């Protein structure tokens, strides 16, 4: 993988991958153009033939998108990054690049609902097989391997129960079977977790979440080595066109400038809220990796440099209690999105995971009383006060 940067995390988010134009702008420019011009037909031919550097068409080459890709790659420690129109477009692009009919994927059973729908409703139609396992059970991952297994796919921490996949332990399991390991790093971002450094081969992002940080734009990214991502995934994106717009790339580029600072603040607020929730009578269980009672707390300390902003908790009164709490809030935003400066609250069983069905939700441990909060950057005392009425 890529050589380590001489800069710290926060500095890389601000200073890396900025190529100024002749205007000498201080903030990165937005190249809102679909095409590019050349000094001559000879130069155009050379650029199209890749004999001379240059931009061709914004579906696959754009300076603003390229700057975002380079900066995110720098922060993740990857050789290459391909930006896409959404996180789901990133997953689709990666899988359509890597897999063919007859291939097998082992995946965490607690994946994001849309990811499970993509696998079970679409990829299976083309002959790709999937097995789902408990994300924290290494023996289950190993037992699910087949001769045709090509990919192990997991997110960590998981959504919404904050279970942790041991990346350093899972990587040799994948590699021993001749498969690749892909990690969805959406919840922690490179500011708090580096999957590639722990042995993963590929990283997926929904840039819509914390990379943006203010709930403004939709986008995604695939990161990894120069061949699989820099050439193969790029070639798919160039042909199929699930590309990121220059404006959205610029928003994400600016979001990376404050990522390190924001993720620390999200984590501090989330820890304070999680501690408060553990003391509430109506709360049966709190899911947050920063609590010492979390079953993988020690692993979290080794694998992560922070715990992120996601706190989930089970209410004793089931769905009725969950809806009562959510409806009683006055400040929190009732929305399934996360990674915003504004704290959001949602009921996973009827929103993010409703399409996977009750049986799959039960296997994943997503009960009717479960509430997920993506803790924002408000004063945490105000977040707590907004929850108190519903809990009473």
ABEGO torsion letter per residue (X at the ends): XBBBBABBAAAAAAABGBBBBAAGBABBBBBBBABBBBABAAAAAAAAAGABBEBABAAABBAAAAAAAAAAAAAAGBABBBBBABAAAAAAAAAAAABBBGBBBBBBAABBAAAAAAAAAAAAAAGBBBBBBBAABAAAAAAABBAABABBBBBOBBOAAGBBBBAAAAAAAAAAAGBBBBBBAAAAEAAABBAAAAGBABBBBBAABAAAGAGABBBBBBBEBAAAAAAAAAAAAAAAGBBBBAAAAAAAAAAAAAAAAAAAAAAAAAAAAAAAAAABAABABBBBAABAABAAAAAAAAABABAEABBBBBBAAEAAAAAAAAAABAABBBBABBGBABBBBBBAAABAAAAAEAAAAAAAGBBAABBBBBBBABBAAAAAAAAAAAAX
